[in-house]
Amino acid sequence: MTVNERMILLVEDDPDHEALTIRALKKANIANNIRVAHDGEEAIEMLFGEGENTLPYVPQVILLDLKLPKIDGLEVLRRIRESEQHRMLPVVVLTSSDEESDLMRSYKLGVNSYIRKPVNFTDFAEATRQLGMYWLVLNEAPPVSLR
């Protein structure tokens, strides 16, 4: 991976949602490198750890589910926003939760965007395409840096 390559960190525990998200991004010609964390603990390790799972670069955007095993998405978001290195990183909650408290807590913790996953694939693919186009093509994010 080169320093100019843009990476997406997808934090998703549901294998079907993971596959649909990756498929929809690829179908939208979003060619970014996609790394997947399957629970909150793995996401924290990838962002802040020292092990072999640690990401070599800060991702361009994080797509974060809320209902995760081990460490939930809200706690992952809280840790990101407390980190000097990661606080400016765009984080998009992509969740099936329709709880207003999740929406409110996400914004209080500094999420950049909150998107409820549409139920059918066509709507989900279109929402993911628009999400990818905005956050990865149109949005000017903080520069990706080496660790």
Residue, then its C-alpha position, 0 to 999 in steps of 0.5 A: m500500500t502506498v502512502n497516497e492509497r485511500m483505505i476504508l475501514l468497515v467495522e461490521d460483524d454481520p457477514d451478509h452486511e459485510a458482503l453487501t457493503i463491499r459488493a455495493l462499493k465495488k459495483a459503484n466503482i469505489a476501488n479503495n482498499i477495504r479492510v474489515a474489523h468484525d467486532g469493536e475490539e478488532a477495530i480498536e486493535m486495527l486503529f491503535g494496536e501494535g500487532e500484525n492487524t494494525l493498519p499501516y495508515v489512517p483510513q480515509v473513512i470508517l463505516l461503523d456498525l453500532k451493534l458489535p460484539k466485545i466493544d460496541g460501536l459507540e465505544v469505538l466512536r468514543r475512543i476515536r474521538e478521544s485520540e489526537q491522531h484519529r479525532m478528525l477521521p470521518v466516521v459514518v455510522l452505518t447501522s440497522s438500529d432505529e433507536e433514537s438514543d443510538l442516533m443521539r449518542s452517535y452525534k453527541l460523540g462526534v459522528n460525521s454521518y448516521i445512516r440506517k441500512p435500508v432493508n432491501f439490496t437495491d436500496f442498500a446498494e444505492a445508499t452505499r454508492q452515494l455514501g462512497m461517492y460523497w466520503l471517498v470522492l467529493n469530501e476533502a478529508p484530513p490527509v492520510s498519514l503514516r503511523 
